[in-house]
Amino acid sequence: MCIRDRPDSPPSLSPEKQASTLLLSTQKHFQENNSLFHSPPVFNDCLVDEHHLSCLSITFGSERDFILGEKLLTEFWQEQGYSPVKDRKRSNADCLALLAYHHQSPIAEVILKKLPPPAPPKPSLKFRGKAKIALVIDDLGYNYEEALKLAKLPYPVGFSILPYQTYSQEILQLAHQYHKPALLHMPMEPVNYPAVNPGEGALLLLMSPKQVRETLSQALDSLPGIVGVNNHMGSAFTADQELMKAVIEELKSRGLFFLDSRTTKYTVGRALAEEMGAKTCERKVFLDNLRNKYAIEQKLNELCQKAHQLGSAIGIGHPYPETIEVLEEKLGEISRQGCELVRIEELCQ
């Protein structure tokens, strides 16, 4: 196995930077040790709320590789000064979730899966022309300066705005002024509620369908001129068939689409909307689960690749400085990869 010198102590970094640094070095360590495995591990995003800890998913093609992967990860984290602790809530028969603890606090998480790597999506054999991608930036509402930088991008990047925040109205006006599509970023209950708070005006599992429609209606009315809605958190709520039906009914009555952020593999959002004849679409890539410019660039490339496979693909990011810098520097190169950046409405029909 590759052995590296132990790095300097990481506490000088912010928790987010510390998490990104650890996960990127973890992935690199596995890649450097690919020869130990029968087949190379596959790395991906974790299908959990995007506001959970920074997370990396590693899939192994055999039981033997899975056991080796756990050993490799545990030893590497210990070398880096982190304590691996099993996350019992997210571990099950098919996967093992390990938290990296530092100073008695969890910093990041890695989910090891025993299942074989999924087959790549089949390309559309008759697809012609440029593949289409759409971008949406979540969590806008309390960050005016970041929203202004995004508004000035000469591209149709969608603004997903949280309701009832300090600058929600001003950011909505920015979106209209700079001709950016605006969405309601509707707070919904996550799996770890109430330890994880989705925010003011959230849709909760204890609500009746009538209460869900009333709460959603108030949030929609607070942001006039939006084109659709996507969920903020919602790993618990979007898996509830009855309550999501109330959401889709309200959106359909207003002619709005539902963009499923897919914060859980158990979401019923898009399938239910299609069944009910409502406009809908789903996120294919989270751009910035790892807050690192190189990692975000790779995710932007992955989004374009998925669009070539599927004809179109939607990416979701956040108003982080690293994300904004990548969009400023790299969006102009997308067309050279054969991808066309379009408004989110075009892909949510």
Secondary structure in CASP SS format (residue, H / E / C, confidence):
PFRMAT SS
TARGET T0000
AUTHOR 0000-0000-0000
METHOD secondary structure of the structure
MODEL  1
M C 1.00
C C 1.00
I C 1.00
R C 1.00
D C 1.00
R C 1.00
P C 1.00
D C 1.00
S C 1.00
P H 1.00
P H 1.00
S H 1.00
L C 1.00
S C 1.00
P H 1.00
E H 1.00
K H 1.00
Q H 1.00
A H 1.00
S H 1.00
T H 1.00
L H 1.00
L H 1.00
L H 1.00
S H 1.00
T H 1.00
Q H 1.00
K H 1.00
H H 1.00
F H 1.00
Q H 1.00
E H 1.00
N C 1.00
N H 1.00
S H 1.00
L H 1.00
F C 1.00
H C 1.00
S C 1.00
P C 1.00
P C 1.00
V E 1.00
F E 1.00
N E 1.00
D C 1.00
C C 1.00
L C 1.00
V C 1.00
D C 1.00
E C 1.00
H C 1.00
H C 1.00
L C 1.00
S E 1.00
C E 1.00
L E 1.00
S E 1.00
I E 1.00
T E 1.00
F C 1.00
G C 1.00
S C 1.00
E H 1.00
R H 1.00
D H 1.00
F H 1.00
I H 1.00
L H 1.00
G H 1.00
E H 1.00
K H 1.00
L H 1.00
L H 1.00
T H 1.00
E H 1.00
F H 1.00
W H 1.00
Q H 1.00
E H 1.00
Q H 1.00
G C 1.00
Y C 1.00
S E 1.00
P E 1.00
V E 1.00
K E 1.00
D C 1.00
R C 1.00
K C 1.00
R C 1.00
S C 1.00
N E 1.00
A C 1.00
D C 1.00
C E 1.00
L E 1.00
A E 1.00
L E 1.00
L E 1.00
A E 1.00
Y E 1.00
H E 1.00
H C 1.00
Q C 1.00
S E 1.00
P E 1.00
I E 1.00
A E 1.00
E E 1.00
V E 1.00
I E 1.00
L E 1.00
K E 1.00
K C 1.00
L C 1.00
P C 1.00
P C 1.00
P C 1.00
A C 1.00
P C 1.00
P C 1.00
K C 1.00
P C 1.00
S C 1.00
L C 1.00
K C 1.00
F C 1.00
R C 1.00
G C 1.00
K C 1.00
A E 1.00
K E 1.00
I E 1.00
A E 1.00
L E 1.00
V E 1.00
I E 1.00
D E 1.00
D E 1.00
L E 1.00
G C 1.00
Y C 1.00
N C 1.00
Y H 1.00
E H 1.00
E H 1.00
A H 1.00
L H 1.00
K H 1.00
L H 1.00
A H 1.00
K C 1.00
L C 1.00
P C 1.00
Y C 1.00
P C 1.00
V C 1.00
G E 1.00
F E 1.00
S E 1.00
I E 1.00
L C 1.00
P C 1.00
Y C 1.00
Q C 1.00
T C 1.00
Y C 1.00
S H 1.00
Q H 1.00
E H 1.00
I H 1.00
L H 1.00
Q H 1.00
L H 1.00
A H 1.00
H H 1.00
Q H 1.00
Y C 1.00
H C 1.00
K C 1.00
P C 1.00
A E 1.00
L E 1.00
L E 1.00
H E 1.00
M E 1.00
P E 1.00
M E 1.00
E C 1.00
P C 1.00
V C 1.00
N C 1.00
Y C 1.00
P C 1.00
A C 1.00
V C 1.00
N C 1.00
P C 1.00
G C 1.00
E C 1.00
G C 1.00
A C 1.00
L E 1.00
L C 1.00
L C 1.00
L C 1.00
M C 1.00
S C 1.00
P H 1.00
K H 1.00
Q H 1.00
V H 1.00
R H 1.00
E H 1.00
T H 1.00
L H 1.00
S H 1.00
Q H 1.00
A H 1.00
L H 1.00
D H 1.00
S C 1.00
L C 1.00
P C 1.00
G C 1.00
I C 1.00
V C 1.00
G E 1.00
V E 1.00
N E 1.00
N E 1.00
H E 1.00
M E 1.00
G C 1.00
S C 1.00
A C 1.00
F H 1.00
T H 1.00
A H 1.00
D C 1.00
Q H 1.00
E H 1.00
L H 1.00
M H 1.00
K H 1.00
A H 1.00
V H 1.00
I H 1.00
E H 1.00
E H 1.00
L H 1.00
K H 1.00
S H 1.00
R H 1.00
G C 1.00
L C 1.00
F E 1.00
F E 1.00
L E 1.00
D E 1.00
S C 1.00
R C 1.00
T C 1.00
T C 1.00
K C 1.00
Y C 1.00
T C 1.00
V C 1.00
G H 1.00
R H 1.00
A H 1.00
L H 1.00
A H 1.00
E H 1.00
E H 1.00
M C 1.00
G C 1.00
A C 1.00
K C 1.00
T E 1.00
C E 1.00
E E 1.00
R C 1.00
K C 1.00
V E 1.00
F E 1.00
L C 1.00
D C 1.00
N C 1.00
L C 1.00
R C 1.00
N C 1.00
K H 1.00
Y H 1.00
A H 1.00
I H 1.00
E H 1.00
Q H 1.00
K H 1.00
L H 1.00
N H 1.00
E H 1.00
L H 1.00
C H 1.00
Q H 1.00
K H 1.00
A H 1.00
H H 1.00
Q H 1.00
L H 1.00
G C 1.00
S E 1.00
A E 1.00
I E 1.00
G E 1.00
I E 1.00
G E 1.00
H C 1.00
P C 1.00
Y C 1.00
P H 1.00
E H 1.00
T H 1.00
I H 1.00
E H 1.00
V H 1.00
L H 1.00
E H 1.00
E H 1.00
K H 1.00
L H 1.00
G H 1.00
E H 1.00
I H 1.00
S H 1.00
R H 1.00
Q H 1.00
G C 1.00
C E 1.00
E E 1.00
L E 1.00
V C 1.00
R C 1.00
I H 1.00
E H 1.00
E H 1.00
L H 1.00
C C 1.00
Q C 1.00
END
